[in-house]
């Protein structure tokens, strides 16, 4: 049986340990949260090296892919270097194919044209962002708002792309915790009025779950949330705020959707590869596995 482990900078309260079936194979999947402790994460990766089939990095990206360029985070490179034999992936390679495909498949039942979408962070899901725009959605890109706390909404993908080429070479050198909630901070609610207005504007809230949850206003009546890595408790959190529908781009196992890093690690393990697969292979495996968005209706 293949064994893959996600070593996450997130909260240990979100850990899982189960056996699932993917592409006809039984896969032992685990998530181990390290409460934002970078050294603990590095030690865990070193301990797992050579003992499991693939390792996923959770709560941190190895790189951001914007257009045809990649920008690697200094902190995540150090983590990945702790494994010398076992492949380490972060989900970014899979996102670019999986999330594009999920947005396209959703367009048949729920046309995107004219819908207002708040994408809390597009740079870590540029494939999803591009596909939403291609499908005709009106997208507000919240990268400055949610990552940096600056009230600068962007409405053009080209503007975001241009800013990324200037700013990302600097940002990827910063401590990752400056840009993204890690450890127990993922569980905090820090709703502010300036963020609430962006939620009110949107029909759909899309992107990273921890940003969505952290700033979720008390009233999200009728909204649709498009994300992944949600637990049963997260589903109830959204139900309590009046969300109408939850859509996750990864399959749900035992009441929770798995992170893209863990799913990518499973694909790499099944393939027997020494590292990240190419986009065509991911797409082939997505189709063979019959992956489709998971849709949970939360209200009337």
C-alpha positions in Angstrom: 0.0 0.0 0.0 1.3 3.5 -0.9 1.8 5.8 2.0 1.8 9.6 1.6 2.0 12.3 4.3 1.3 16.0 4.3 3.6 17.9 6.7 1.7 21.1 7.3 2.5 24.4 8.9 -1.2 24.5 9.8 -3.0 23.5 13.0 -2.7 20.0 14.2 -6.5 20.1 14.9 -7.0 19.5 11.2 -4.9 16.3 11.1 -6.2 13.1 9.4 -5.1 9.5 9.0 -7.1 7.3 6.7 -7.0 4.8 3.8 -8.7 6.0 0.6 -9.1 4.6 -2.9 -7.6 6.6 -5.7 -7.3 5.2 -9.3 -8.2 1.8 -8.0 -5.3 1.8 -5.4 -5.6 1.8 -1.6 -3.6 4.8 -0.4 -2.7 5.5 3.2 -3.0 9.3 3.5 -1.9 11.4 6.6 -1.8 15.0 7.5 0.5 16.2 10.3 0.2 19.8 11.4 3.2 21.4 13.1 1.4 24.5 14.5 3.5 26.9 12.3 6.8 25.5 13.7 9.2 25.6 10.7 11.9 23.6 12.4 9.4 20.9 13.5 8.1 20.6 9.9 11.7 20.3 8.7 12.5 17.6 11.3 9.3 15.7 10.4 10.2 15.7 6.7 13.7 14.5 7.4 12.2 11.7 9.6 9.8 10.6 6.8 12.4 10.7 4.1 12.8 7.3 2.5 10.0 5.8 4.7 7.0 7.0 2.7 6.2 7.2 -1.0 5.7 10.9 -1.3 5.5 14.0 1.0 3.2 16.9 0.6 4.0 20.4 1.9 0.8 21.8 3.5 0.2 25.4 4.6 3.0 26.7 2.4 3.8 26.7 -1.4 7.0 25.6 -2.9 6.4 28.1 -5.6 3.8 30.3 -7.2 3.3 29.9 -10.9 2.1 33.0 -12.7 1.8 32.6 -16.5 4.9 30.7 -17.6 7.1 31.7 -14.6 7.7 30.2 -11.2 8.6 32.0 -8.1 10.1 29.8 -5.4 9.7 30.6 -1.6 12.9 30.6 0.3 11.3 29.0 3.4 9.7 26.2 1.5 12.9 25.4 -0.4 14.6 24.8 3.0 11.8 22.5 4.1 11.9 20.4 0.9 15.7 20.1 1.1 15.2 18.0 4.2 14.1 15.1 2.0 16.8 13.6 -0.1 15.1 10.4 -1.3 11.3 10.9 -1.1 9.6 13.3 -3.6 8.2 16.5 -2.0 5.3 18.4 -3.7 3.1 21.2 -2.5 0.0 20.9 -4.7 0.9 23.8 -7.0 1.7 21.5 -9.9 -1.7 19.9 -9.6 -3.7 23.1 -9.0 -2.9 24.4 -12.5 -4.6 21.5 -14.2 -7.2 20.3 -11.6 -8.7 23.6 -10.7 -8.9 24.8 -14.3 -10.8 21.6 -15.1 -13.1 21.9 -12.1 -14.1 25.5 -13.1 -14.8 24.4 -16.6 -16.9 21.5 -15.5 -18.9 23.7 -13.2 -19.8 26.1 -16.0 -22.2 23.6 -17.5 -24.5 23.6 -14.4 -23.6 27.0 -13.1 -22.6 29.5 -15.8 -19.9 31.9 -14.7 -20.7 34.7 -17.1 -21.7 37.8 -15.2 -21.2 36.3 -11.7 -19.3 38.3 -9.2 -16.4 36.3 -7.8 -14.2 37.4 -4.9 -10.9 35.5 -5.3 -9.2 36.0 -1.9 -5.8 35.1 -3.4 -5.2 34.5 -7.1 -1.4 34.2 -7.2 -1.5 30.8 -5.5 -4.3 29.7 -7.9 -3.5 31.4 -11.1 -5.0 28.6 -13.1 -8.3 29.0 -11.4 -8.2 32.7 -11.8 -7.5 32.5 -15.5 -10.3 30.0 -16.1 -12.8 32.1 -14.1 -12.0 35.1 -16.3 -12.1 33.0 -19.5 -15.6 31.8 -18.5 -16.8 35.4 -18.2 -16.9 35.9 -14.5 -16.4 39.4 -13.0 -13.5 38.7 -10.6 -12.1 40.8 -7.8 -8.6 39.7 -7.0 -7.9 40.2 -3.3 -4.2 39.4 -3.1 -3.3 42.8 -1.7 -6.3 42.9 0.6 -5.9 39.4 2.2 -2.2 38.8 2.0 -0.9 42.3 2.8 -3.9 44.0 4.5 -4.0 46.8 1.9 -7.4 48.0 0.6 -6.4 47.6 -3.1 -8.9 45.5 -5.0 -7.8 44.5 -8.5 -10.3 43.7 -11.3 -8.0 42.9 -14.2 -5.9 39.7 -14.5 -3.3 41.6 -16.6 -2.7 44.1 -13.8 -2.2 41.3 -11.3 0.2 39.6 -13.6 2.2 42.7 -14.2 2.4 43.5 -10.5 3.4 39.9 -9.8 6.5 40.1 -12.0 7.7 43.1 -10.1 6.8 42.1 -6.5 7.0 38.3 -6.3 10.8 38.1 -6.6 10.9 40.2 -3.4 7.9 38.5 -1.5 9.2 35.0 -1.9 12.3 35.9 0.1 10.2 37.0 3.1 9.3 34.8 6.0 6.2 32.9 4.8 4.2 33.6 8.0 4.3 37.3 7.1 2.1 36.6 4.1 -0.1 33.7 5.2 -1.7 32.5 8.4 0.1 29.4 9.9 -0.5 27.3 13.0 -3.3 28.3 15.4 -3.7 31.6 13.6 -5.6 29.7 10.9 -8.4 29.2 13.4 -8.8 32.8 14.3 -11.7 35.0 13.1 -10.5 38.5 12.4 -13.5 40.0 10.5 -13.2 43.7 9.8 -15.7 46.0 8.1 -13.3 46.8 5.3 -13.1 43.1 4.3 -16.8 42.5 4.9 -17.7 44.8 2.0 -15.8 42.7 -0.5 -17.7 39.6 0.7 -21.0 41.4 0.3 -20.1 42.5 -3.2 -19.6 38.9 -4.4 -21.9 36.0 -5.4 -19.0 33.5 -5.0 -16.1 33.5 -2.6 -13.2 31.6 -4.1 -9.7 30.5 -3.3 -7.7 29.6 -0.2 -9.9 28.3 2.7 -7.9 29.8 5.5 -8.2 33.3 4.1 -11.9 32.8 3.5 -12.5 31.6 7.0 -10.3 34.1 8.8 -12.2 37.1 7.4 -15.7 35.5 6.9 -18.4 38.0 8.1 -21.2 36.8 10.3 -23.7 37.1 7.4 -22.9 35.2 4.2 -26.5 34.5 3.3 -26.9 33.0 -0.2 -23.2 32.9 -1.0 -21.3 30.1 -2.8 -17.9 29.2 -1.5 -15.4 27.6 -4.0 -12.3 26.2 -2.2 -10.8 23.0 -0.9 -9.3 21.4 2.3 -12.5 21.7 4.3 -13.4 19.6 7.3 -16.8 18.7 8.7 -16.4 21.5 11.2 -15.7 23.9 8.4 -18.9 22.9 6.7 -20.9 23.7 9.8 -19.0 27.0 10.1 -20.3 28.0 6.7 -23.8 26.7 7.4 -23.9 28.9 10.5 -23.1 32.0 8.4 -25.8 31.3 5.9 -23.7 30.0 3.0 -25.9 28.4 0.4 -23.4 26.1 -1.3 -19.9 24.8 -0.7 -17.9 23.6 -3.8 -14.5 21.9 -3.3 -12.1 21.1 -6.1 -10.8 18.0 -4.5 -12.7 14.9 -3.5 -14.1 14.4 0.0 -13.0 11.5 2.1 -14.7 10.8 5.4 -16.4 14.2 5.5 -13.4 16.3 4.5 -11.9 17.5 1.2 -8.2 16.7 0.9 -5.6 19.4 0.3 -4.1 19.6 -3.2 -0.7 18.9 -1.7 -1.8 15.6 -0.4 -3.7 14.7 -3.6 -0.6 15.6 -5.6 1.6 13.4 -3.4 -0.9 10.5 -3.9 -0.7 11.0 -7.7 3.2 11.1 -7.6 3.2 7.9 -5.4 0.9 6.1 -7.7 2.9 7.1 -10.8 6.2 6.1 -9.0 7.8 9.4 -10.1 10.8 11.0 -8.4 9.0 14.3 -8.2 6.3 16.6 -9.7 4.6 15.3 -12.8 3.9 17.4 -15.9 0.5 19.0 -16.6 -0.4 16.4 -19.2 0.1 13.5 -16.8 -1.9 15.2 -14.1 -4.7 15.8 -16.5 -4.6 12.2 -17.6 -4.8 11.0 -14.0 -7.6 13.4 -13.1 -9.6 12.0 -16.0 -8.8 8.4 -15.2 -9.8 9.0 -11.6 -13.1 10.6 -12.6 -12.5 13.5 -10.3 -15.3 16.1 -10.2 -16.1 19.0 -8.0 -17.8 18.1 -4.7 -20.9 20.2 -4.2 -22.5 20.4 -0.7 -25.9 22.3 -0.5 -26.0 24.0 2.9 -29.4 25.7 2.9 -32.7 26.2 1.1 
